[in-house]
């Protein structure tokens, strides 16, 4: 199903590092790319791996305030910290580290590079699909850092696409946390549909992402939030996704899809409360891949995101993502050399299987309002009732 894929990667991404006690550990990227490499995913036909290019100030300022960008640059030298704190820098979530701007601008540049490749397409030397696994930093706002995110690379990449003439960009975020930064960047822009499937803000940062947040002004109806209750597992999550995401994307008819793949929905993630498995996550990846081909000729930009179990979860989840994007799923065991590396670098035993061995089956939405005693079904109903009418869809209809 894949034609050509560009993967943006370099070990330099490890420099986006808040320190050894911070949950966002560069190890997760190192082990992901090592696992994908040992399994031959990066050597498949049509796959190109390319080093990142830094985003210049003009690109960053498509989304971010120039004063904020200047503050990020000077943050490592702001000894008193007062100016930095004004912009959300120097907090427990976003500690200041050396060359912070350079590291964050490189992550953003990688995602813009991925977007450019897909926008150009294979005929103009680009690619059908592109992956920026270091990206997905979706909490950063126009003028402040938030939630481990300095610059909002998905938002900047989408703004870059709009500047090239794109008129319908779909952003789908399956991170366990609400994609609030991207939502805010395009909340009143009808050219961008933002869809976020996340754990309810009642139990998780950032405390936003409600069903009635459907956009503003000309953008009403182009913002969709599906807030699921803590404890939701594969069957409930996939049923909810299937009931909301395909219908709204089909109604919007995107030219290009940008998807954020935070794998912190997994049951082992230490910062959240959903109960998905690797198997359920890769079903979601396959669904998004199929939608990209159905709706926009396969023009698909995939980025990483959250994920705070750097040995047991992230490498397997994102290796499956890379495998899906490059055209063929994976099964079987993890390579012994990779397990040795993970034990050495992560100081723990690594998983021996590429999956969790779960069924990941779900019952498709049959229309109506679902089961009123099922909290996930209630969330689906709230989202469909709030968003669907703006898109000309019947909230009571079956999924298709």
N, C-alpha and C positions, 0 to 999 in steps of 0.2 A: 504493500500500500504506500510505502514511502518512495519518493523519487530521489531526492538528495537532502542531506542533512549537514548543517554546520554546527560544530560544537565549539564554543568559546571556552578555552581553558589554558591556565598557566599556573604553576606552583606559586606565583607571586600573590595569588588571591589569599594565601595564608597570612598576608600582612594585615588583612582586615581582622584585627585580633584585640579584643577588649581585655585580655589577660587570663591567666590560668584558672581563676575562680569564677569566671563568667560562663553562663550556660551556652553561649554561642561559640563553640569551639571549632577552629579551623580544621581540626582532625576529621570532622565529618566529611569535609570536601576531599581531603587527602585519601581517606579510605574508600569513598565512593568512586573516585577516578581510578584508584588502584584495582578495585573489584571489577569495574567495567572494562578496564584495560586487560586484566588477566582472562576475562571471559571472551575477549575478542570483539566486544561490542564496538569499540572505537576503530576497529580495522574492517568493518563491514563495507561492502561496495557502496559507493555514493557518500560515504562519511568523510568529512574534512574536519580536522582539529586545527584551530587557529588561535594564536595569542591575542589577548585583548588590547584595545586601543583606549586610552584615557578620554573621558568626556571633558571637553573644554567648558569654560565658564558659560559660553553662549548656549551650550546644550543644557547644562544644569539649570540655567535660568529660564528655560522653557517652562519649568515648574517651580523652581525655588527662588526666593527673594535674594537679590544680589547681596544684601546686608547679611543674610544668613550664610551664604557661601563664603563671604569674607570672614565671618565669625568662625566657621569650621577651619579655615586656613590658619587662623591665628590661635586657635584653641590650645594647641600644645605649649604655646608660649604665654598663655594667660595665667600667670602664676596665682593671682587672686581668685580667678574663676568666676568673677561676678558677671562679666559680659557673656561668658560661655553659658552659665546657668540660665540666663535670659532666653537662650535659644535651645534649651533642653540638653546641653552638653555638660559633661562632668557629673552626671547623675549615676545612680546605681545601675540603671538600664543601659546608659550610654556613657561609660567612662571615657575620658580622653586618653588617646594613645599617640605615640609619635607618628608623624606623617598620616594623620587621620584623613585629611582631605584627599591626599594622593591615593590612599587605599580605597576610599569610598568612591572617588571619581573613576577609578579603574573598574570597579564593579558596575557602576552605572554605564560606563563606556561599553562594557561587554554586552550589556543588554540592548543598548542602542545599536551596536554592531550586529547583534542577532536580528533585531527588527529590520535593519537596513538590508540584510541579506535576503530575508523573506520578502520584503517589499520589492526588491529588485527582481527576485525570482531567478530560476536557473537560466532563463534565456538571456539575462543581463549579467551573468557571472555570479549570481547569488545562490540561494537554495530554497527548496520547498519548505523545509522545516529548519529551525535553529534552536539551540539550547544554550542558555546562560545559567549554568547550575549554581553559580555563586550569587546570582541575583535573587529577586523576590523580596526585597527589603521594603515592604508595603506600608509601614507605619509612619515613615517620615512625612512631615507636613511641609507646606510652603516655607514656613519660617521657623521650624524647630525640629529637632531630632526626637524620636520616640521609639520605644519598643525595640531596642537594639539596632535601629535603622538611622543612618546619618543622611543619606540621600535616597529618594524614592525612585529606584531604577525602573520599575515597571511604568510608573507615571511619566517619567521623563521619556522613555521609549515610545509610549503612546502619543505624547505631545509631539515628539519628533515625527511620527507617522502622520499626524494631523498636518504638520507643517509641510509635509511632502504632497499633501492633497488627499489623504485618506478621508473618507466621509462616514464610514461605519466600521469602527473597531470594537470588537467584543473582548472584554477582560473577564476571565473566570478565575476565581480565587478559591482553592479548596483547602487552604491553610486552616488550622483549628481556630486561629484568631481572625476576627473581622478585618478585612482589607480597608481600613478606614482612610489611610493616606491617599490611596488611589481613588476611592469614592469621593473624597473631598475635592480632589483636583478636577474632577469632571462632573460634579453633582448636577450642574445646570447645563451640561453640554449634550445635545441630542446625538452627536456624532459618536459618542462612546457609551456602550452598554457595560456597566460594571455589575457582575454577579458574584456574590460572596456566600459560600456555604461554610458555616463556622459554628463553634460552640456558643451558646447563648451568652450575651454580655452580662447576664445575671450572675454567672459563675466564673467569668474569665475576662481578662484584659482584652480589648480596651474598654469594655462596657458599652459598646455601641453595636450597630448593625441590626436594627429592628425591622420587622416586616413593613412597617408604615414609612420607612425611609426610602421613598421611591423616586427621588430626584426633585428638582426645583425648576421653575420657569419652563423654558423650552425642553429641558431635560427630564421632565416628569415622565415616568414610565421606563426610563433607561437605566434605572438603578434598582437592583433586585437583591434582597437580603433574605437568607434562609438561616435562622438561628435555631440550632438543634440543642436539645437538653443534654446535660452531662450524662454519661453512661451510654450514649447511642453507639451501637456497634455496626458491623458491616451491613446487616440486613436493613436496619433502619436508615442508615446514612445513604446507602445506595438507592433505596426506595425513594427517599426524599430528593436526592439528586435527580433521579430519573423523572420525578413528577414535576420538577421545576426547570431544570437547566435546559434540556433539549427544547421544550416548547418556547421558552423566551428567546433562545438563540435563533430558532427557526423564524420567529416573528420579526426579529431584528434584521436578519439576513446580513451578517457581517462580511466585509471584504477580507478581513484578516483576524485571526484569534491570537490573543496573548493570554497565557494561562500560568497561574502561580501554583506551585505544587508543594507547599509546606506539608511535611509528613508527620507533623506533631499531632495528627488525629490518631496516631497509633496508641494502643493500650499501654505501651511501656513508656510513653513520653512523660517526663517528670513534671512538666509545667501545665498540663491540661488534663481533661477528664473524659475524653471520648475513648471508645474501645475498639477502634478499627484494627484490622490485621494488614500485613503486607499484601495478602491476597485481595482484600477489599480495595486497597489503594490502587493496585494495578488494574482492577476492573474499571476504576474511575479514569485512569490514564487511557485505557483502550476506548472508553466512551468519548473522551475529548478528542482523541485522534480521529475517530470515525466522524464526529461532528465537524472537525476541520475539513475533512474531505467532502462531506456532504454539502457544507454550506459555503466554503470559500476556497475550493480547489486545492485544499491541503495547505494553505498559507497559515502556518502555525509557529508561534514563538513560545517556547516553554522555559520558565525560569524556576529556580529553587524556592527557597523561603524558609519557614521555620522547621524545626526538627532538632531535638535536644538530647536524643539518645544516640551518641555518635558512633557506637560500635554495633549495637544490636539492630538498630532500625534504619538510620539514614542511608548508610551505604547500600543496603539491599533495596530500599524503596526507590532511591534515585537511580540505581543501576537498572531496575525495572523500567523506570521512566525513560532512560536513555535507550533501552532495548526496544520499547514501544515506539519511540520517536524514529528510531532507525529501522524499524520494519518487522521485527520478529520477537515474540516473547521468549523468556528464559524460564527454565526449570532446572531441578537437580540440586547438586551440592555446591557449596562455596569452595573455591580452590584452597588447597592446603597452604600454599605460599601466602595467600591473602590472610588466612587465619593466623599464620605466624606473624605477619606484619601487624595485624590488629591486636594480637596479644602483646606484642612488643611496644606498640605505640599507644594502645589504649589501656594496657595493664589489666586486661580481663579476657576471658575466653570468648571467642567470636562464635556466632551461629554457624552451624554446619550446613543448614539448608537455605536455599534462596527464598523460600516462602515460609509461612507459618503453618501450612497444611490445613488451612480453613476452606470451607465450601464457598463462602462469599455469595451465596444465592440470596435473592430477594424477591418479594412479591410486587410486581408492578402496580402502580396506582390505577385503580379501576374507575375513577371518577367519583363524584360526590364529595363528601367532606372527610372521608377516611374514618378511622376508628377514634371516636371521641375520648376513649380511655388510654390511647397511645399518645404520649407527649410529642413524639416525633411527628406523628400524623397531624396533630394539632398545629405544630409549627408549619408544616406544609400548607395546611388549609389557610393559615394566616397570611402566608406569603402569596399564595395564589389569589386570595381575595383582594389583597392590597395591590398587587402588581399586574395581574393578568388583564383586567379591564382596560388599563392604559395601553395595552399592546393589542387590543382587539381579540383577546382570548377569553374563553369561557372558564371561569374558575372551577366549575362543576364537571367539566368534561374529563374524559379519560386522558391519560398522559399524551397519547398521540393525537 
